[in-house]
């Protein structure tokens, strides 16, 4: 076990037992003070953010440099992500040491502590990376089986290629937004019956998709695939993803090329990126893959035991209501296999590119990661505590997702990703 993952490690900053951000986590984000001021790169510790730009400027933190420039002076994490695992590990170890309960450098410097440790409720979290490209996969066997069963029957639920490769499509990077961004209901063409003409208007079957994404660090040269055994060196960390979906728009448009307008209007992501180093203690075995994957996809890496939850809150509800509990280990295809497949053609990836898992559904009905599955196409509405019911997401609803991995004595969490749905723009 790496020293930064030691469960006995404690910070001088008070961290509640249920906190997502103990000293063993140290996720990366970007924020600014709500009162105004500059945007800065940060990490999280308990209920505080640590200003890494200001900490570095104080002289107590010799942060990473690229071409003679300090990367924590940037407004996004892209340059740091592109430096590779050696730089990531060194920065993590240094930050961990400075926050250690037994290290006096920051602990005993009151003026510096007050300057660099800021309560979370006093900052606004930003999109932490400039996302150049976005791929969404379809890697949960249970989700693919559920959806396939609905529209093609159980005997044809999975397409012939599904167990041979990680199915995916190229999403829209420009509409990836940080948690908390309000979103207008999308409009598009829909059709009720195949013998009728399509109409244009607001989507009536709005849905969420419970996903977890990973972000790439160092890229590869065009024409040079990333071998599956090397993918770990190219993955910086993970974040929660809600890849919103307009099911009625998608049903009409997806033949023959797949999702387009149904998915391009918004993808919400959590503001914190949890590194793979922090998640190392939570690695787990993946499923038995039958048939055996082709050699370029054969690996046992990339699965983690991460609890996932989805909450829905209607406008007149005081508290959010949990409607789904799933787990990241429910994926059939791992992130390592996804990245190896993405680059198998020689496709080049870049620092900050986002790759989402696809909807993560478990085997039980309460673990289905979308309204489409939870209500089975709207046939079995969800009953909310206030007496309302939901077949799909309505205007005024807020959907929030959280994820965390539990260890003995601490929790590695992602915070949350949330989005509030407004009516369609006229």
C-alpha positions in Angstrom: 0.0 0.0 0.0 1.2 3.5 -0.9 1.7 5.7 2.2 -0.9 8.2 0.8 -3.5 5.4 1.1 -2.7 4.4 4.6 -6.0 4.2 6.5 -4.3 5.4 9.7 -3.2 8.7 8.0 -4.9 11.8 9.6 -5.0 15.4 8.7 -4.7 18.4 11.0 -7.9 19.6 9.2 -11.0 18.1 10.9 -12.6 15.6 8.6 -16.0 14.0 9.5 -16.1 10.2 9.2 -18.8 10.4 6.5 -16.9 13.0 4.5 -16.0 12.2 0.9 -12.7 14.0 1.2 -10.3 12.6 3.8 -6.6 13.0 3.4 -6.6 9.6 1.5 -8.6 11.2 -1.3 -7.2 14.6 -2.4 -9.2 15.0 -5.6 -8.5 17.8 -8.0 -10.8 20.6 -9.0 -11.0 24.2 -10.1 -12.9 26.9 -8.3 -13.1 30.6 -7.4 -14.4 32.5 -4.4 -18.1 33.3 -4.5 -17.2 36.9 -3.5 -15.2 37.2 -6.7 -11.5 36.9 -7.6 -9.3 34.6 -9.7 -10.0 31.0 -10.7 -7.6 28.6 -9.1 -6.7 24.9 -9.0 -7.6 23.2 -5.7 -7.9 20.0 -3.8 -10.5 19.0 -1.2 -9.9 18.2 2.4 -12.9 17.7 4.7 -15.2 20.8 4.3 -12.4 22.9 2.8 -10.7 23.5 -0.5 -7.0 23.9 -0.6 -5.8 26.7 -3.0 -2.8 25.0 -4.7 -1.9 28.1 -6.7 -1.5 30.2 -3.5 0.1 27.3 -1.6 2.7 27.0 -4.3 3.3 30.8 -4.4 4.0 30.7 -0.7 7.2 28.7 -1.2 6.2 25.7 1.0 5.0 23.6 -2.0 7.4 23.0 -5.0 4.7 22.2 -7.5 5.0 20.6 -10.9 6.5 22.6 -13.8 6.1 22.3 -17.6 8.4 24.2 -19.9 9.5 26.3 -16.9 5.9 27.3 -16.0 4.1 26.2 -12.9 1.0 24.2 -14.0 -1.0 25.0 -10.9 -1.1 28.6 -12.1 -3.4 27.5 -14.9 -7.1 27.9 -15.0 -7.7 24.2 -15.9 -6.0 20.9 -15.0 -5.2 20.0 -18.6 -1.4 20.7 -18.5 -1.0 18.9 -15.2 -2.9 15.9 -16.5 -0.7 15.8 -19.5 2.5 15.5 -17.4 1.9 11.8 -16.5 1.8 9.6 -13.5 5.3 10.5 -12.1 4.2 14.2 -11.7 0.8 13.2 -10.4 2.3 10.9 -7.7 4.8 13.5 -6.6 2.2 16.2 -6.3 -0.1 13.9 -4.4 2.6 12.9 -1.9 3.7 16.5 -1.3 0.1 17.7 -0.7 -0.6 14.7 1.6 2.5 15.4 3.6 1.6 19.1 4.0 -1.9 18.2 5.3 -0.6 15.5 7.6 -1.5 16.0 11.3 2.2 15.5 12.3 3.6 18.0 9.7 4.0 21.5 11.2 4.7 23.5 8.0 1.1 24.4 7.2 -0.5 23.2 10.5 1.4 25.8 12.6 1.4 28.7 10.1 -1.9 30.4 10.9 -1.7 33.2 8.4 -0.9 30.7 5.5 -3.6 28.3 6.6 -6.2 31.1 6.6 -5.0 32.1 3.1 -5.1 28.7 1.4 -7.8 26.7 3.3 -11.2 28.0 2.3 -14.6 26.7 3.4 -16.3 24.8 0.6 -19.5 26.8 1.0 -17.5 30.0 0.1 -16.4 28.8 -3.3 -18.0 28.2 -6.7 -16.8 25.0 -8.4 -15.9 25.2 -12.1 -15.6 22.7 -14.9 -12.1 21.5 -14.0 -10.8 20.7 -17.5 -11.1 21.9 -21.1 -12.8 18.9 -22.6 -11.6 18.4 -26.2 -13.4 15.2 -27.0 -16.1 13.1 -25.4 -16.9 9.4 -25.9 -19.9 7.7 -24.3 -19.8 4.0 -24.0 -22.6 1.4 -23.5 -20.8 -1.0 -21.1 -23.3 -2.2 -18.6 -24.6 -5.6 -19.6 -27.7 -5.3 -17.4 -28.6 -1.9 -18.9 -28.0 -3.1 -22.5 -30.1 -6.2 -21.8 -32.9 -4.2 -20.2 -33.1 -1.7 -23.1 -32.7 -4.4 -25.7 -35.5 -6.5 -24.1 -37.9 -3.5 -24.2 -37.5 -2.8 -27.9 -36.4 -6.2 -29.4 -37.5 -8.8 -26.9 -35.3 -10.9 -24.6 -34.1 -13.3 -27.3 -32.5 -10.3 -29.2 -31.7 -8.0 -26.3 -27.9 -7.8 -27.0 -26.7 -7.2 -30.5 -24.1 -9.7 -31.9 -21.2 -7.4 -31.4 -21.9 -6.4 -27.8 -19.9 -9.1 -26.0 -17.0 -8.6 -28.4 -16.2 -4.9 -28.1 -17.1 -1.9 -25.9 -19.9 -0.2 -27.9 -19.7 3.6 -27.9 -20.4 6.8 -29.8 -18.8 10.2 -30.1 -20.6 12.7 -27.8 -20.7 16.5 -27.8 -17.9 18.0 -25.7 -19.2 21.6 -26.0 -22.3 20.8 -23.9 -20.5 19.1 -21.0 -21.3 21.3 -18.0 -20.4 21.2 -14.3 -22.7 20.1 -11.5 -25.3 22.6 -10.6 -25.8 24.1 -14.1 -29.5 24.6 -14.8 -30.7 23.0 -18.0 -33.6 23.7 -20.3 -35.7 20.8 -21.6 -34.5 20.1 -25.2 -36.7 20.3 -28.3 -36.5 18.2 -31.4 -38.4 15.9 -33.8 -40.5 13.1 -32.3 -43.0 10.7 -33.7 -45.8 9.0 -31.7 -46.8 6.3 -34.3 -44.8 5.2 -37.4 -47.8 5.9 -39.6 -47.9 9.6 -38.5 -45.7 12.5 -39.5 -43.0 13.7 -37.0 -43.6 16.9 -35.0 -41.2 19.4 -33.5 -41.5 20.3 -29.8 -40.2 19.8 -26.3 -39.1 16.2 -25.3 -41.7 14.5 -23.3 -39.5 11.5 -22.2 -36.6 13.2 -20.5 -34.2 10.9 -18.7 -31.0 10.8 -16.7 -28.2 8.2 -17.1 -26.1 7.2 -14.1 -22.5 7.0 -15.4 -18.9 7.4 -14.2 -16.4 8.9 -16.6 -12.6 8.9 -16.8 -10.3 11.5 -18.1 -7.1 10.9 -20.1 -3.8 12.4 -19.2 -0.9 11.9 -21.7 -2.1 11.2 -25.2 -0.7 9.1 -28.0 0.5 9.9 -31.4 -1.9 9.6 -34.3 -1.6 6.0 -35.7 -0.2 4.5 -32.5 -2.8 2.5 -30.4 -2.5 2.4 -26.6 -1.9 -1.2 -25.6 -4.4 -2.3 -22.9 -1.6 -3.1 -20.5 -0.4 0.6 -20.8 -3.8 2.3 -20.4 -3.3 2.9 -16.7 -0.5 5.4 -17.5 -2.9 7.4 -19.7 -5.8 7.7 -17.2 -5.7 10.6 -14.8 -8.8 10.1 -12.8 -12.6 9.7 -12.6 -15.7 11.8 -12.2 -19.5 11.3 -12.0 -21.4 11.8 -15.2 -25.1 12.3 -15.9 -25.5 11.9 -19.7 -29.0 13.3 -20.0 -31.2 11.7 -22.6 -34.3 12.7 -24.5 -35.7 9.2 -25.2 -38.5 10.2 -27.6 -36.1 12.3 -29.8 -33.6 9.4 -29.7 -36.2 6.8 -30.7 -36.9 8.7 -34.0 -33.4 9.8 -34.9 -31.1 7.0 -34.0 -31.6 4.8 -37.1 -29.1 4.2 -38.7 -26.3 6.2 -37.0 -27.2 6.3 -33.4 -27.8 9.1 -30.8 -27.5 12.7 -31.9 -29.8 15.5 -30.7 -31.1 13.3 -27.9 -27.7 13.5 -26.2 -26.0 16.6 -27.5 -27.9 19.1 -25.4 -26.3 18.5 -22.0 -24.0 16.2 -20.1 -23.5 17.1 -16.4 -20.3 16.1 -14.6 -19.1 16.4 -11.0 -16.5 19.1 -10.2 -14.0 16.8 -8.5 -11.7 14.4 -10.3 -10.7 11.4 -8.1 -7.3 10.0 -9.0 -6.8 6.3 -9.7 -4.1 6.4 -7.0 -6.8 7.3 -4.4 -9.0 4.5 -5.7 -6.2 1.9 -5.7 -7.4 0.2 -2.5 -10.9 -0.4 -4.1 -9.8 -2.3 -7.2 -12.0 -5.4 -7.7 -12.4 -8.2 -10.1 -14.4 -7.8 -13.2 -17.1 -10.1 -14.6 -16.4 -13.3 -16.5 -16.3 -12.2 -20.1 -17.6 -14.9 -22.4 -16.6 -15.1 -25.2 -13.1 -14.3 -24.3 -12.1 -10.8 -25.6 -9.7 -10.5 -28.4 -6.0 -10.2 -27.3 -6.0 -6.3 -27.6 -8.8 -6.2 -25.0 -7.7 -8.9 -22.5 -7.1 -7.4 -19.1 -8.2 -7.8 -15.5 -7.8 -4.1 -14.6 -10.2 -1.2 -14.5 -13.0 -2.3 -12.2 -13.6 -0.6 -8.8 -16.0 -1.1 -6.0 -17.7 2.3 -6.0 -21.3 2.8 -4.6 -23.5 4.9 -6.7 -26.8 6.6 -5.8 -29.4 8.7 -7.7 -31.8 11.1 -6.0 -34.8 13.0 -7.4 -36.3 16.1 -5.9 -39.5 17.6 -7.2 -40.1 21.3 -6.8 -42.4 21.0 -3.8 -40.3 18.4 -2.0 -38.2 19.4 1.0 -35.6 16.7 0.5 -34.3 14.5 -2.4 -35.6 11.0 -2.6 -33.3 8.1 -3.5 -34.5 6.2 -6.5 -31.5 4.1 -7.5 -28.5 2.4 -5.8 -26.0 0.8 -8.1 -22.2 0.1 -8.2 -19.4 0.9 -10.7 -18.3 -2.8 -10.6 -21.5 -3.7 -12.5 -19.8 -2.7 -15.8 -19.0 -5.5 -18.2 -16.3 -3.6 -20.0 -13.6 -1.7 -17.9 -12.2 1.7 -18.5 -8.9 0.1 -19.6 -10.7 -1.9 -22.3 -12.6 1.2 -23.4 -9.5 3.2 -23.9 -7.7 0.4 -25.6 -10.6 0.0 -28.0 -10.9 3.7 -28.6 -7.3 3.9 -29.8 -7.2 0.5 -31.5 -7.4 2.3 -34.9 -4.6 4.7 -34.0 -7.1 7.3 -32.9 -5.1 9.9 -30.8 -6.4 11.1 -27.4 -5.4 14.2 -25.5 -5.2 15.5 -21.9 -8.7 16.2 -20.6 -10.7 14.0 -23.0 -13.7 12.5 -21.3 -14.9 8.9 -21.6 -18.2 8.0 -19.9 -19.1 4.4 -18.9 -22.6 4.3 -20.2 -25.6 3.8 -17.9 -24.6 1.6 -14.9 -27.4 -0.8 -14.0 -27.3 -3.7 -11.5 -29.4 -6.8 -11.5 -32.2 -5.6 -9.1 -34.9 -3.2 -10.2 -33.8 -0.6 -7.6 -30.3 -0.6 -9.1 -31.4 0.4 -12.7 -29.5 3.6 -13.7 -32.2 5.4 -15.8 -35.9 6.3 -15.6 -36.4 4.2 -18.8 -35.5 1.1 -16.8 -36.8 2.1 -13.3 -40.3 2.7 -14.7 -39.9 0.2 -17.6 -40.8 2.7 -20.4 -43.2 4.5 -18.1 -45.4 1.5 -17.4 -44.5 1.4 -13.7 -44.2 5.0 -12.4 -42.0 5.8 -9.4 -44.0 6.9 -6.3 -42.5 10.0 -4.6 -42.9 10.7 -0.9 -45.0 13.8 -1.6 -47.6 11.7 -3.4 -46.5 12.6 -6.9 -45.3 9.9 -9.4 -42.8 10.0 -12.2 -42.5 8.1 -15.4 -39.8 10.4 -16.7 -38.2 13.7 -15.5 -40.5 16.7 -15.4 -39.8 20.5 -15.4 -38.7 21.7 -12.0 -37.1 18.3 -11.0 -33.6 18.2 -9.7 -31.6 15.0 -10.3 -28.5 14.4 -8.2 -26.0 11.6 -8.2 -23.3 10.7 -5.7 -20.6 8.0 -5.5 -18.2 6.8 -2.9 -16.0 3.8 -2.0 -15.9 2.7 1.7 -12.8 1.5 3.5 -12.1 0.7 7.1 -12.2 4.1 8.8 -12.6 6.4 5.8 -14.5 7.0 2.6 -13.3 8.1 -0.9 -16.0 10.1 -2.5 -16.8 12.1 -5.6 -19.1 14.6 -4.1 -22.2 14.9 -6.3 -23.4 15.9 -9.8 -26.7 17.6 -10.0 -28.9 19.3 -12.5 -32.2 21.2 -12.4 -34.6 21.0 -15.3 -36.2 24.2 -16.6 -39.0 24.4 -19.2 -38.0 24.4 -22.9 -37.1 27.8 -24.3 -39.7 29.3 -26.6 
